[in-house]
């Protein structure tokens, strides 16, 4: 091995070890819980373990299951070919895994849309909800992410909120007969996004008043937008159906930022949460080393009991 590559690998190994609190990856590999189910149900995405599992969807799912993960998230499921959706569904069933969220996206999520109240956006949203029901059946999904789009700054906020509520009621009518819940995700990506806070999402869910309209509480986004994570989570708890993970800053695995995920996960477990915690983040380090460090980071953060 060339000296520069040796130094690079040594550096990566040290960085990976630091992600799991200074313990070595070798020690983690021999750890008794390795491969056992986690306390909470964490859901990786495709590509998160591609260096271990390869490019194939089935092989990646098998690797996830072998590491103790019991669920999958796939934001882009709706855009996958039907044959791939069916393959994912069959494989999840064979492995005893659950399907987490995918995104209800008809092309209007990242622009001014539902806040306007215009019929063209409502129609597109309802039609996308109908397509989402069919995709959900193929993978046995129970939750689908909904983003209401951007502010219409020419309208008062109350009018925009009313427009969003009416659109979501239409979506709930589509989802309810199938036992599928759309989960509203307040986001922090840019200030143009209409849905940004947990209390705002809570009020909208109460107004829609449907078991098919709940909150996706993304810990990364809520740390950026409002902080006070555990207290705010408790206030909105009866409308939270799904949780997502990502440390801040950086949006990588637990232990790479400022959030005390050991305490947050302990609190979520104490609340009796039996849903899915989606791993909505990137890997802090590249390659197999980074993937191993990511798994070790989850073992550490999940070690609350």
N, C-alpha and C positions, 0 to 999 in steps of 0.2 A: 504493500500500500504506500502511495506517495505521502510524504510528510504533511503536505497541506491538507490532503483528504483525511489523514489520521487526526490532525488537529480539529478539522471541521466536525468529524464524527464524535470526537471527544467532547467538543463544545455542545453539540446537540444532545449528547447523553446527559451532560450536566444540566442543560436547560430543562430537559424532560424530567429529570429527577426533581428539580426545583418546583415543577408544577404539582408534584404530589407531596409537598412539604418536606423535601430533603431526603425522603426514602428512595432507595435505588429501584430501578425498574426490575432488576434481577430479583430483589426481595418481593416485589409485587407478583412476579410470575410464579413464585412458590407459595403465595399467600393462600390460606385455606378457603377463602370465599371466592377465589377466581373461578369464573364460569357459573357460579350459583346465581339465582335470581336476586335482583336488588330489592331493597325494602320498598322503594317507590318504583313505579312503572315508567322508566325512561325510554323514550323513542328516538333512535337515531334516524338520519336521512340517508338515502342512497349517496354514495360518494364519500361518506365520512370514514369508511374503512376499506376503500378500494385497493389500497396497497396490500392489505391482508386478504381481502375477499375476491379481488379481481374485478373485472368490468361487468360481469354478468349479474343480473338482478337476483337470481336465485342464490348464487354463491355468496353474495353480500348478505342476503337475509340469513343464510345458514351461519355465516360467521357471527352476525349479531346475536343470534339465538345461542350459539356456543359460548358467547361471552356473558350470558345472563340477561340480555335485553329481551323484553317480552312484547314490544310493540314497534311499529314503524310509523314515521311521518313521511309524507311525500307531497310537498306543496304543488308540484306540477302534475299530479295524477290526472287531472282533467284533460290535459293536453297529450297524454300518452295514447298510443294506439290501443284499441279495445283488446287486442290479443295480449298486450303487456299488462293491462289492467286485470284481465282474467288470470294471467300467470301469477301476478302478485297475490291476488286473492287466494288462489289454490295453494301457493307456497306458505302464506301466512297460516292458513288452516292446518296444513300438514305439520307446521312447526309449533302450533299452539300459540301463535302470536296475534296481537290485536292490531287493527289499523287505526292510526291517529288521524289528524286533520289533513285535508288537502284544501286548496284555495278555490273558492267560487270566483272565477275570474272570466268575465266576458269581455275584457278589454277596457273597462271603465274604472277600475280600482284606483288608478294613479292619475286621475284628472277630475275636473269638476263634473259631477254626475248626479247622484241621488239627492244631493242637497238642493238641486234646482227645482225638483218636483216635476220635471218634464217627462211626458209619457214615453218618449223614446228610450230614456234611461231606465224607467220602471219596466218597460217591456223586455229590454235586454237582460235586466237583472232577473226577472221571473223566468225567462227562457233559459238562462244559465243555471238557475236553481233546478229546473227540470232536468237538464243535462247532468247536473251534479247528483241528482237522485239515482240516475241510471249507473253512473260511475260508482257511487257508494255501494250499490247492490253487488257489484262485481267484486268488491274487496271487503264487504261487510263493515263499512265505515259507519260511525255513529255521529261524527262531528265534521263540520266543514267551515273553514274560515271565511268570514265576510268582512270586507273593507268598504265603507260607504263612499270613499273618494275624497275629493278636496272641498274646501269651503267655497261657497258662492258668495263672494264678498260684496255683491250688490244687494244681498238680502239680509235682513236682521237674523241674528243667530236663532231666535225662537222659531222663526218661519223655516229656516233650514232644518232645524231639529224635527219639526213637525213633518216635513217632507221625508226625512230619513225614516221616521217612525212608520209612516204610511207605507213606504216601500218595503220595509222589513216585515210589516204585517202580511203583505202579499207573499213575500218569501216564506214566511212561517206557514202560510196556508198550503204551500207546495210541500214543505218538509214534514209537517205534522203527521200526515197519514202513514208515513214511512218510518217514523221513529227516529228521524235524523234531526240533529240540532245544528243550526248555524251559530257559530261562536264569533261574536264581534271582537275585533282586535284593535284596541287603542294603540297607536304607533308613535314613534318619536323620530322617524326618518327625516321629516321636514315640516316646517310650520304651516304648510298649506293643507295638511291632512286634517279633516274634520274631526275624526274620533281620536282623542289624545289622552283621556283620563279615565280612571276606573269609576269615579263617581258619575261622570257623564254617561259612561256605558251602562252603569247600574240604572240610572233614571230612564234611559231609553228602553232597556229590557223590561222594566216595570210597566212602561207605557205600552209596549208591544204585547205584554202579558201572555206569553206562549212558552211552553216547554221547549219549543224549537228555536228560541232566541235567547242565548245566554252569552256570557263573557269568556273570552280567551284572555287570561291574565298572563301576559308575557313579562316576566320578571325583569329582563333587560330593558325593555321599553319603559316600564313603570319606574324603574330606578332612575332613568334619565328624565322622565317627565314630572314625577311627583315624589319619589323617594318614600320613606316611612313605610316600607314594604309590608311588613307583617300587620301593622295597624290598618292600613288601607285594604289589604286583602281580607281582613276580618270584617270590615264594614260592608264589603261587597260580596261576602262569601256565599250567600244564598243564591246569587246569580252567576257565580263562577262555575263553569263546567269543564274547563280545560286550562292547563298551565303550560307555559313554555319557559325555557331556560336560556341564559346567555349571560356571561359576566360583563361587567362594565368597569373601565372602558375596554374596547376591543372586540366585544361580542364573540368571545371564545369560551372554552369550557370553564366550569367552576374552579376557582383557585387561581385564575389568571388576572383577576381584577379586585374590586373593592367589596363585593357582596359576600357576606358570611353565609355561604350556601349550606354549611352544616346546620346552622341554626334555622335557616329558612326551610330546609327539607324536614328537619325535626318538627317544626311547627305545622307544616302541611300534613305530615303523617299523623300528628296529634289531633288534627281536625277530622281525621277519619277519611281523608281523600283517597278514593279508590280509582280515580281516573288516570289519564295519561299525562306525563310531563315531557313535552316534546323538546328535543335537543336542538333548538333553533339557533345554531351558532356555527362558527367555523372551528377548525383545528388550530391550536396555537403553534404547533410545530409540523413540519412536513414529514411525509414518508411513514414507514412502519413505526419508527421511533415516536413520531407525533401521535399516531393512532394508539399505540400502547400507553403513552402518557395520558391521553384523553380517558381511556378506560380506567387507569389508575386514579385519575382525578375524581371520577365518579365514584369509585370505590371509597375514596377518602371522604367525599362530601356525603355519601350515603351511609356512613358509619355512625349514625346517631343512636343505634341500639344494637 
